[in-house]
């Protein structure tokens, strides 16, 4: 028995529910890039970490800089209540996107994390602003 089969795989209906749940919480760099390229940007992309200077040096095109610590109910009221926010941070070694997503969810706002963040965007070879 291998490490892979040491634990019995989940039943297909359990696996389907699990992966559907993940997709409701996450998106990836390619999906964001493709949506932007096709003009289907039905979300607000937020760069949620770093200083304004760091953001100005390198960020994903179309992203707004709004650090998770600066998110308030008043600030988020600039957007309609049903606006989907896609948040990203530096990459897998950073939890800023998780902090932002939690904060937005607690405010009752729809949110997804762009997994990979800036590191993933660079790994895909996409351009930065």
N, C-alpha and C positions, 0 to 999 in steps of 0.2 A: 504494500500500500504506500502510495506517495504522499507527500505533504499536501498535494492538491486534492487527493481523494480521501484524506484522513477524516474529513467531515463531509457528510452526505450533502450534496447540493440541494438547495431549496427547491421546493416544488415550483413549476413554472408560474403559477398564479402569484406565489409569494415573491418570486424574482421580478415579475412584471410590476407589482405594486411598489417594490423597493426602487426599481430604476425609474419608474414614473415619478415617485416622490423626489428623487435626486434631481430630475430634470425640471421639476417645479421650483427648485431652489437654486439651481446653477445653470450657467450657460458657459460657453467657452470662447476663446479668442477668435476662432474661425467663424463661429456663428455671429458674433458681434461684427467682425470685419465684413462678412457677406451681407449682413443687414444694412450696414452703412453704405457699402458699394452699390447695392441694389436700390438704395433710397427708401428702405423700409425701416427707418429708425423710429420705431414706435415705443421708445424708451429714452430715459435720460441717463447718460453715462457719466458716472461720478468717479473722479480720482480722489480717494479719501485719505491720503496720507501725505506727509512731506510739507515742505515750506513752499510758499509761492515761487521762490527762486528756482527750486528744484523742479516744480511743475512747469515753469516757463522754459527750462532747459530741455525737458523731454516728457511728453505725455502722449496719450492716444488721441489722434485727431477727433475733434468733436466733443471731447470730454470737458466737463466742468470741474474745477478744483473746489471741493468742499470737504474739508477734513471731518472725520467722524466726530471729533470733539466739538466741532462748530455747528453740528446739526441740532437744530431746535425745532419745536413745533412751529414757532413763528417763521423761521427761515424756510421750512419745508412747505409752508402754506403758499409759497410763491407758485407752486404747481398744483393742478387739480388733484383731488384726493385719490383718483384712480390711476395716477401716473406710475408707471413701472420704472423703478430705479435699478440700474445695473451698476454695481460697485466693484471697484478693483483697487488693489494696492500694489506693492512692489513685487510680490510673487509668493511662492509656496512657503517661504520663510517668514512671511509677514501676516499678522492677524488683523490688520487694519480693516480689511474688507469684511471680516467676520464681525468686528465691532460695529462697523457702520450698518451692516445688514440687521444685526440684532437691534440696534437703536431705531432704525427705520421700521422694523416689524413691530416693535413695542409702541411706536407712534401710530400703528395701524396702516402703514404704507406698504404697497406691493414692492418686493425687492428680490433680486437675484444677485448672486456673486458671479463675476467672471473669473472662473478658475484659471490659474496660471499668472494672472496679473501682468505687470510689465514684463516680467521674465518670460512668460508664455507668449506674449505678443512679439517679443524679440526672437524667441525660438521659432516662431512661425514665419519670420522674415518680413513682417508687416512694418510699414513706415511709421515713424513718430512725427509729431508736430514739434 
